[in-house]
């Protein structure tokens, strides 16, 4: 296949990048739903969250590498949508950490955002 032939199947490189990033964030979103179903302490939920995040990034290491190196190449509209997805994921972890602080399972001196 010639390089130019690829564009018969895709519209642009940005479309491929967007599909890779959306796929990765779809996995992260399913991670949230899995953690919500965890029966156990908040610390158990945090452990499952972090474990599944590490596994997702490890199993999808090529997609993760593309995301971390090329995310800035997305157009403004697509980048803003992906940032909202990322923010949802981060906010969920912050809420878990805050809940852990409330139950004294996580050190209260730790800032959940950090």
N, C-alpha and C positions, 0 to 999 in steps of 0.2 A: 504494500500500500504506500502510495506517495503521501508526503506530509499534507499537501493540499487536499487530498481526498478525504481527510478526516472531517473537513468542514462541510462535507455532504451530509454528515450525520449529526453534527452539532452546529449551533449558530456562532459560538465564539468561545474563546478560552475562558472568559469570565463565566459563562454558563457552566462549564465543567467545574471551575473553582466553586461556584455557588452550590452545585450539587454535592460536591465533596464536603463542604462546610455544613450544609443542611443535613446531610446524612449523619455527620458526627454529632451535631446538636440534637438530632432526633434520638440518638443513643443516650445522650445526656438527659434528655427529657424523660425517657423511659426509666432512667436511673431514679429520678425523683419519684415516679409512681411506685417503683419497687420499694424504695425506702419508706414511703408512706404506709406500706403494708407490713413493715417489719414489726413483729410483736416483741417487745422488749423495752429496754431503757433507751433514753435519748442517746446515751453513749453507744449503745448497740446500733442505733440508726446512723450516727455519725460514722461509725466504723464501716458499715455497709456502704454508705455514700462514698467515702474515700476509697475503699477497696474497689468498688465498681468503677469509679472514675479512673483509677490506676489501670485496671484491667481493660477498660474501654480504650484508653490511650495506648496501651501496650499492643492489644490485638489490632487496633487500627492505627498503627504507628505511622504509616505512610500518610494517611488522611490527617492525622494530628500534625505531622511535620508540615504538610501543605498548609494547614490552617494557620499554624503559628508563624510561618514564613511569608505567607501570601495573603492573609486576611485583608491587609490594607489595600490590596489591589481590587477589591470589590468596589462597585459603584456605590455612590452615597445611599441610594434607596435600599439596596440589598444589604450593605454594611449596617445601616441603621436597624434593619429587621433582625439581623443576626445578633447585633448588640443587645437587643431586647431579649432574645432567647438566652444569651449568655447571662444577662442581668437576672433573669428569672432563676437560673441555676445557682448563681452566687447568692441571691437573696434567700433561697431555700436553705443553703448551708448556714448562712448567718442566723436564720430563724432557729435552726437546729442548735447552733452554738448558744444562742440566747436562752433557749429552752433548757439546755444543759446547765447553764449558769443558774437558772431559776430553780432547778432541782439539785443544785450543788454537785453535779457530776462533772462540770467543767469549771475551771478556775474563773472566778468572777473578775479578776484583774485583766483577763485577756479581752481585747477589743475584737468582737466578732468580724468586723470588716477587715481587719488585718489578717 
